[in-house]
Amino acid sequence: MLVVVAHPDDETFGLGGVVARFTDAGTDVSILCLTHGEASTLGEGELRRIRSEELRMAATDLGADSVDILDLPDGNLSTVPLERIAQLVESRLDRTDGLLVFGPGGVTGHPDHIRATQAALIAAGRTGAAVLGWVIPHHVASALNDELGTTFQGVTHADVVVEVDRERHIRACRRHTSQLNPVLWRRLELLGDEEWLVWLRPPGTGTAHTGAR
């Protein structure tokens, strides 16, 4: 499985529980992060280096086999041609059965999250790989938005509900010291030990050449 995300910490704060569940089941998981996260408003110091190191430590905790961090512009993925990003993802899909990404709307509405998922879907369409999208329940999104002023986009249906080891997930989250925040902890509290996933590209869909926008 290839995990495609925009920023260091997306693979853990968002997808970490699911990644750990897959690696525990014996799945080989690789992580492709499109940026170094240098534009974050959280943390101090040389964020480019710090956040990359945090990602590598968290990936080890989650059991990932490899981490590949690209040098695309954090906060400005929309300025990079979608076709270019899709090609970068596609070049890493040899012997990959499936991809794990953020769900529709990027879960938080972040344009970089949306761009990463769009590129992953184009690449998967060309290779025939299945794509799972991480989503959060509507009631969780509503609670976070009401309590903390966030912009989460929730859903009312999941294709797959996964029970996760939240203690292990939290250990990996703590590796991202520069980015820890109250929203993360409240979201994990509301989710309990479950994560929701939807099929963005179900298995057996076949290959399809998808044009970039």
Phi and psi in degrees as GROMACS dihedral restraints (atoms count N, CA, C in turn):
[ dihedral_restraints ]
;  ai    aj    ak    al  type     phi  dphi    fc
    3     4     5     6     1  -109.4    20    10
    4     5     6     7     1   125.2    20    10
    6     7     8     9     1   -95.0    20    10
    7     8     9    10     1   122.2    20    10
    9    10    11    12     1  -115.3    20    10
   10    11    12    13     1   117.9    20    10
   12    13    14    15     1  -136.5    20    10
   13    14    15    16     1   165.6    20    10
   15    16    17    18     1   -87.9    20    10
   16    17    18    19     1   -39.5    20    10
   18    19    20    21     1  -130.5    20    10
   19    20    21    22     1   149.8    20    10
   21    22    23    24     1   -58.1    20    10
   22    23    24    25     1   132.9    20    10
   24    25    26    27     1   101.3    20    10
   25    26    27    28     1   -24.3    20    10
   27    28    29    30     1   -57.7    20    10
   28    29    30    31     1   -40.3    20    10
   30    31    32    33     1   -65.1    20    10
   31    32    33    34     1   -22.6    20    10
   33    34    35    36     1  -108.4    20    10
   34    35    36    37     1   -55.3    20    10
   36    37    38    39     1   -57.3    20    10
   37    38    39    40     1   -42.2    20    10
   39    40    41    42     1   -90.5    20    10
   40    41    42    43     1   -55.0    20    10
   42    43    44    45     1  -100.6    20    10
   43    44    45    46     1    -3.0    20    10
   45    46    47    48     1   -56.5    20    10
   46    47    48    49     1   -43.6    20    10
   48    49    50    51     1   -62.5    20    10
   49    50    51    52     1   -39.6    20    10
   51    52    53    54     1   -71.3    20    10
   52    53    54    55     1   -42.0    20    10
   54    55    56    57     1   -58.8    20    10
   55    56    57    58     1   -46.5    20    10
   57    58    59    60     1   -62.2    20    10
   58    59    60    61     1   -36.9    20    10
   60    61    62    63     1   -63.8    20    10
   61    62    63    64     1   -41.9    20    10
   63    64    65    66     1   -67.3    20    10
   64    65    66    67     1   -44.3    20    10
   66    67    68    69     1   -67.2    20    10
   67    68    69    70     1   -35.1    20    10
   69    70    71    72     1   -62.2    20    10
   70    71    72    73     1   -30.2    20    10
   72    73    74    75     1   -84.2    20    10
   73    74    75    76     1     0.6    20    10
   75    76    77    78     1    96.1    20    10
   76    77    78    79     1     8.3    20    10
   78    79    80    81     1   -78.3    20    10
   79    80    81    82     1   134.5    20    10
   81    82    83    84     1   -78.0    20    10
   82    83    84    85     1   121.7    20    10
   84    85    86    87     1  -120.4    20    10
   85    86    87    88     1   128.5    20    10
   87    88    89    90     1  -115.3    20    10
   88    89    90    91     1   148.5    20    10
   90    91    92    93     1  -115.9    20    10
   91    92    93    94     1   127.9    20    10
   93    94    95    96     1  -115.5    20    10
   94    95    96    97     1   113.9    20    10
   96    97    98    99     1  -110.0    20    10
   97    98    99   100     1   127.7    20    10
   99   100   101   102     1   -78.9    20    10
  100   101   102   103     1   -22.2    20    10
  102   103   104   105     1  -135.2    20    10
  103   104   105   106     1   170.0    20    10
  105   106   107   108     1   -92.1    20    10
  106   107   108   109     1    -0.8    20    10
  108   109   110   111     1    72.7    20    10
  109   110   111   112     1    25.6    20    10
  111   112   113   114     1   -71.9    20    10
  112   113   114   115     1   -14.3    20    10
  114   115   116   117     1   -93.7    20    10
  115   116   117   118     1     5.9    20    10
  117   118   119   120     1   -59.2    20    10
  118   119   120   121     1   144.1    20    10
  120   121   122   123     1   -88.2    20    10
  121   122   123   124     1    -4.0    20    10
  123   124   125   126     1  -101.5    20    10
  124   125   126   127     1   152.5    20    10
  126   127   128   129     1    83.9    20    10
  127   128   129   130     1   163.2    20    10
  129   130   131   132     1  -132.5    20    10
  130   131   132   133     1   162.2    20    10
  132   133   134   135     1    92.2    20    10
  133   134   135   136     1  -160.0    20    10
  135   136   137   138     1   -81.2    20    10
  136   137   138   139     1    82.9    20    10
  138   139   140   141     1   -60.5    20    10
  139   140   141   142     1   -33.6    20    10
  141   142   143   144     1   -55.1    20    10
  142   143   144   145     1   -47.2    20    10
  144   145   146   147     1   -76.5    20    10
  145   146   147   148     1   -45.8    20    10
  147   148   149   150     1   -59.9    20    10
  148   149   150   151     1   -47.9    20    10
  150   151   152   153     1   -70.1    20    10
  151   152   153   154     1   -31.9    20    10
  153   154   155   156     1   -65.6    20    10
  154   155   156   157     1   -42.1    20    10
  156   157   158   159     1   -66.2    20    10
  157   158   159   160     1   -39.8    20    10
  159   160   161   162     1   -60.6    20    10
  160   161   162   163     1   -41.9    20    10
  162   163   164   165     1   -61.2    20    10
  163   164   165   166     1   -45.3    20    10
  165   166   167   168     1   -64.4    20    10
  166   167   168   169     1   -39.0    20    10
  168   169   170   171     1   -66.8    20    10
  169   170   171   172     1   -43.8    20    10
  171   172   173   174     1   -64.7    20    10
  172   173   174   175     1   -38.9    20    10
  174   175   176   177     1   -62.4    20    10
  175   176   177   178     1   -37.6    20    10
  177   178   179   180     1   -63.1    20    10
  178   179   180   181     1   -43.7    20    10
  180   181   182   183     1   -60.7    20    10
  181   182   183   184     1   -35.7    20    10
  183   184   185   186     1   -80.8    20    10
  184   185   186   187     1   -10.5    20    10
  186   187   188   189     1    89.4    20    10
  187   188   189   190     1    12.9    20    10
  189   190   191   192     1   -66.5    20    10
  190   191   192   193     1   147.4    20    10
  192   193   194   195     1   -83.3    20    10
  193   194   195   196     1   -31.1    20    10
  195   196   197   198     1  -155.8    20    10
  196   197   198   199     1   157.6    20    10
  198   199   200   201     1  -132.7    20    10
  199   200   201   202     1   131.5    20    10
  201   202   203   204     1  -126.7    20    10
  202   203   204   205     1   118.1    20    10
  204   205   206   207     1  -112.1    20    10
  205   206   207   208     1   119.2    20    10
  207   208   209   210     1   -87.8    20    10
  208   209   210   211     1   175.1    20    10
  210   211   212   213     1  -115.7    20    10
  211   212   213   214     1    38.5    20    10
  213   214   215   216     1   -79.5    20    10
  214   215   216   217     1   159.1    20    10
  216   217   218   219     1   -74.6    20    10
  217   218   219   220     1   119.1    20    10
  219   220   221   222     1   -64.1    20    10
  220   221   222   223     1   131.0    20    10
  222   223   224   225     1    83.8    20    10
  223   224   225   226     1    -5.6    20    10
  225   226   227   228     1  -136.7    20    10
  226   227   228   229     1    32.7    20    10
  228   229   230   231     1   -62.8    20    10
  229   230   231   232     1   -22.8    20    10
  231   232   233   234     1   -67.0    20    10
  232   233   234   235     1   -17.3    20    10
  234   235   236   237     1   -84.8    20    10
  235   236   237   238     1   -10.0    20    10
  237   238   239   240     1   -93.8    20    10
  238   239   240   241     1   128.7    20    10
  240   241   242   243     1   -51.7    20    10
  241   242   243   244     1   132.3    20    10
  243   244   245   246     1   -59.3    20    10
  244   245   246   247     1   -36.5    20    10
  246   247   248   249     1   -60.9    20    10
  247   248   249   250     1   -38.2    20    10
  249   250   251   252     1   -64.5    20    10
  250   251   252   253     1   -44.7    20    10
  252   253   254   255     1   -64.3    20    10
  253   254   255   256     1   -42.0    20    10
  255   256   257   258     1   -59.9    20    10
  256   257   258   259     1   -40.2    20    10
  258   259   260   261     1   -65.5    20    10
  259   260   261   262     1   -37.8    20    10
  261   262   263   264     1   -63.6    20    10
  262   263   264   265     1   -39.8    20    10
  264   265   266   267     1   -68.3    20    10
  265   266   267   268     1   -46.4    20    10
  267   268   269   270     1   -59.5    20    10
  268   269   270   271     1   -34.5    20    10
  270   271   272   273     1   -66.1    20    10
  271   272   273   274     1   -12.1    20    10
  273   274   275   276     1  -110.1    20    10
  274   275   276   277     1    15.3    20    10
  276   277   278   279     1  -101.0    20    10
  277   278   279   280     1     8.4    20    10
  279   280   281   282     1   -59.0    20    10
  280   281   282   283     1   129.5    20    10
  282   283   284   285     1    61.2    20    10
  283   284   285   286     1    22.9    20    10
  285   286   287   288     1   -99.0    20    10
  286   287   288   289     1   125.5    20    10
  288   289   290   291     1   -86.5    20    10
  289   290   291   292     1   -29.9    20    10
  291   292   293   294     1  -155.1    20    10
  292   293   294   295     1   160.9    20    10
  294   295   296   297     1  -120.8    20    10
  295   296   297   298     1   149.7    20    10
  297   298   299   300     1  -122.2    20    10
  298   299   300   301     1   124.8    20    10
  300   301   302   303     1  -141.8    20    10
  301   302   303   304     1   174.8    20    10
  303   304   305   306     1   -72.0    20    10
  304   305   306   307     1   147.4    20    10
  306   307   308   309     1   -75.1    20    10
  307   308   309   310     1  -174.8    20    10
  309   310   311   312     1   -53.7    20    10
  310   311   312   313     1   139.3    20    10
  312   313   314   315     1    76.9    20    10
  313   314   315   316     1     5.2    20    10
  315   316   317   318     1    66.2    20    10
  316   317   318   319     1    14.0    20    10
  318   319   320   321     1    67.8    20    10
  319   320   321   322     1   -48.2    20    10
  321   322   323   324     1  -102.5    20    10
  322   323   324   325     1    -6.4    20    10
  324   325   326   327     1    85.6    20    10
  325   326   327   328     1     2.0    20    10
  327   328   329   330     1   -65.5    20    10
  328   329   330   331     1   127.3    20    10
  330   331   332   333     1   -57.9    20    10
  331   332   333   334     1   -33.8    20    10
  333   334   335   336     1   -66.0    20    10
  334   335   336   337     1   -39.0    20    10
  336   337   338   339     1   -62.0    20    10
  337   338   339   340     1   -44.8    20    10
  339   340   341   342     1   -62.6    20    10
  340   341   342   343     1   -43.0    20    10
  342   343   344   345     1   -63.1    20    10
  343   344   345   346     1   -42.7    20    10
  345   346   347   348     1   -60.9    20    10
  346   347   348   349     1   -42.8    20    10
  348   349   350   351     1   -67.8    20    10
  349   350   351   352     1   -41.2    20    10
  351   352   353   354     1   -58.1    20    10
  352   353   354   355     1   -45.7    20    10
  354   355   356   357     1   -65.0    20    10
  355   356   357   358     1   -40.7    20    10
  357   358   359   360     1   -62.8    20    10
  358   359   360   361     1   -39.9    20    10
  360   361   362   363     1   -66.8    20    10
  361   362   363   364     1   -38.7    20    10
  363   364   365   366     1   -63.3    20    10
  364   365   366   367     1   -47.3    20    10
  366   367   368   369     1   -62.1    20    10
  367   368   369   370     1   -43.0    20    10
  369   370   371   372     1   -65.4    20    10
  370   371   372   373     1   -35.6    20    10
  372   373   374   375     1   -62.6    20    10
  373   374   375   376     1   -29.5    20    10
  375   376   377   378     1   -82.9    20    10
  376   377   378   379     1   -24.9    20    10
  378   379   380   381     1  -106.2    20    10
  379   380   381   382     1   -13.3    20    10
  381   382   383   384     1    87.5    20    10
  382   383   384   385     1     7.8    20    10
  384   385   386   387     1   -73.9    20    10
  385   386   387   388     1   147.1    20    10
  387   388   389   390     1   -78.2    20    10
  388   389   390   391     1   155.4    20    10
  390   391   392   393     1  -133.3    20    10
  391   392   393   394     1   122.7    20    10
  393   394   395   396     1  -102.3    20    10
  394   395   396   397     1   134.7    20    10
  396   397   398   399     1  -110.9    20    10
  397   398   399   400     1   133.2    20    10
  399   400   401   402     1   -82.1    20    10
  400   401   402   403     1   131.2    20    10
  402   403   404   405     1  -134.9    20    10
  403   404   405   406     1   169.5    20    10
  405   406   407   408     1  -125.6    20    10
  406   407   408   409     1   149.3    20    10
  408   409   410   411     1   -61.7    20    10
  409   410   411   412     1   150.3    20    10
  411   412   413   414     1   -58.9    20    10
  412   413   414   415     1   -39.8    20    10
  414   415   416   417     1   -67.5    20    10
  415   416   417   418     1   -30.7    20    10
  417   418   419   420     1   -71.0    20    10
  418   419   420   421     1   -45.5    20    10
  420   421   422   423     1   -59.7    20    10
  421   422   423   424     1   -44.3    20    10
  423   424   425   426     1   -63.5    20    10
  424   425   426   427     1   -42.3    20    10
  426   427   428   429     1   -63.0    20    10
  427   428   429   430     1   -44.0    20    10
  429   430   431   432     1   -64.6    20    10
  430   431   432   433     1   -43.0    20    10
  432   433   434   435     1   -65.7    20    10
  433   434   435   436     1   -39.2    20    10
  435   436   437   438     1   -70.7    20    10
  436   437   438   439     1   -42.3    20    10
  438   439   440   441     1   -79.6    20    10
  439   440   441   442     1   -37.4    20    10
  441   442   443   444     1  -123.2    20    10
  442   443   444   445     1     3.1    20    10
  444   445   446   447     1    69.1    20    10
  445   446   447   448     1    28.3    20    10
  447   448   449   450     1   -84.8    20    10
  448   449   450   451     1  -179.5    20    10
  450   451   452   453     1  -125.1    20    10
  451   452   453   454     1    36.1    20    10
  453   454   455   456     1   -65.4    20    10
  454   455   456   457     1   145.2    20    10
  456   457   458   459     1  -114.2    20    10
  457   458   459   460     1   109.5    20    10
  459   460   461   462     1   -94.4    20    10
  460   461   462   463     1   166.1    20    10
  462   463   464   465     1  -127.6    20    10
  463   464   465   466     1   161.3    20    10
  465   466   467   468     1  -103.2    20    10
  466   467   468   469     1    -2.8    20    10
  468   469   470   471     1  -142.7    20    10
  469   470   471   472     1   142.3    20    10
  471   472   473   474     1  -125.2    20    10
  472   473   474   475     1   141.6    20    10
  474   475   476   477     1   -80.0    20    10
  475   476   477   478     1   -31.3    20    10
  477   478   479   480     1  -138.2    20    10
  478   479   480   481     1   130.8    20    10
  480   481   482   483     1  -114.3    20    10
  481   482   483   484     1   123.7    20    10
  483   484   485   486     1  -112.9    20    10
  484   485   486   487     1   129.6    20    10
  486   487   488   489     1   -84.4    20    10
  487   488   489   490     1   128.2    20    10
  489   490   491   492     1  -119.9    20    10
  490   491   492   493     1   161.4    20    10
  492   493   494   495     1   -88.2    20    10
  493   494   495   496     1    93.4    20    10
  495   496   497   498     1   -68.6    20    10
  496   497   498   499     1   -30.0    20    10
  498   499   500   501     1   -63.2    20    10
  499   500   501   502     1   -43.7    20    10
  501   502   503   504     1   -65.9    20    10
  502   503   504   505     1   -40.4    20    10
  504   505   506   507     1   -59.3    20    10
  505   506   507   508     1   -45.2    20    10
  507   508   509   510     1   -64.7    20    10
  508   509   510   511     1   -37.5    20    10
  510   511   512   513     1   -59.6    20    10
  511   512   513   514     1   -42.7    20    10
  513   514   515   516     1   -66.8    20    10
  514   515   516   517     1   -40.0    20    10
  516   517   518   519     1   -57.3    20    10
  517   518   519   520     1   -39.4    20    10
  519   520   521   522     1   -67.3    20    10
  520   521   522   523     1   -13.4    20    10
  522   523   524   525     1   -67.7    20    10
  523   524   525   526     1   -27.4    20    10
  525   526   527   528     1   -88.3    20    10
  526   527   528   529     1    62.1    20    10
  528   529   530   531     1   -56.2    20    10
  529   530   531   532     1   -38.6    20    10
  531   532   533   534     1   -68.6    20    10
  532   533   534   535     1   -19.0    20    10
  534   535   536   537     1  -115.4    20    10
  535   536   537   538     1     1.7    20    10
  537   538   539   540     1   -60.6    20    10
  538   539   540   541     1   139.3    20    10
  540   541   542   543     1  -155.3    20    10
  541   542   543   544     1   159.3    20    10
  543   544   545   546     1   -62.0    20    10
  544   545   546   547     1   -30.4    20    10
  546   547   548   549     1   -61.9    20    10
  547   548   549   550     1   -42.2    20    10
  549   550   551   552     1   -57.8    20    10
  550   551   552   553     1   -52.2    20    10
  552   553   554   555     1   -64.8    20    10
  553   554   555   556     1   -37.9    20    10
  555   556   557   558     1   -67.8    20    10
  556   557   558   559     1   -39.0    20    10
  558   559   560   561     1   -63.0    20    10
  559   560   561   562     1   -44.8    20    10
  561   562   563   564     1   -64.6    20    10
  562   563   564   565     1   -35.8    20    10
  564   565   566   567     1   -63.3    20    10
  565   566   567   568     1   -43.4    20    10
  567   568   569   570     1   -69.8    20    10
  568   569   570   571     1   -33.3    20    10
  570   571   572   573     1   -75.7    20    10
  571   572   573   574     1   -25.5    20    10
  573   574   575   576     1    66.9    20    10
  574   575   576   577     1  -134.5    20    10
  576   577   578   579     1  -105.2    20    10
  577   578   579   580     1    22.4    20    10
  579   580   581   582     1  -120.4    20    10
  580   581   582   583     1   145.6    20    10
  582   583   584   585     1  -126.7    20    10
  583   584   585   586     1   145.7    20    10
  585   586   587   588     1  -105.1    20    10
  586   587   588   589     1   142.5    20    10
  588   589   590   591     1  -135.3    20    10
  589   590   591   592     1   149.2    20    10
  591   592   593   594     1  -128.4    20    10
  592   593   594   595     1   150.2    20    10
  594   595   596   597     1   -79.6    20    10
  595   596   597   598     1   114.7    20    10
  597   598   599   600     1   -87.7    20    10
  598   599   600   601     1   -25.4    20    10
  600   601   602   603     1  -149.5    20    10
  601   602   603   604     1    98.4    20    10
  603   604   605   606     1   -64.5    20    10
  604   605   606   607     1   156.4    20    10
  606   607   608   609     1   -59.3    20    10
  607   608   609   610     1   146.6    20    10
  609   610   611   612     1    79.0    20    10
  610   611   612   613     1    10.6    20    10
  612   613   614   615     1   -71.0    20    10
  613   614   615   616     1   -26.4    20    10
  615   616   617   618     1    89.1    20    10
  616   617   618   619     1   176.6    20    10
  618   619   620   621     1   -87.9    20    10
  619   620   621   622     1   149.6    20    10
  621   622   623   624     1  -155.5    20    10
  622   623   624   625     1   132.2    20    10
  624   625   626   627     1   -84.0    20    10
  625   626   627   628     1   115.4    20    10
  627   628   629   630     1  -107.6    20    10
  628   629   630   631     1   127.3    20    10
  630   631   632   633     1   -75.0    20    10
  631   632   633   634     1   143.6    20    10
  633   634   635   636     1   -84.7    20    10
  634   635   636   637     1   152.6    20    10
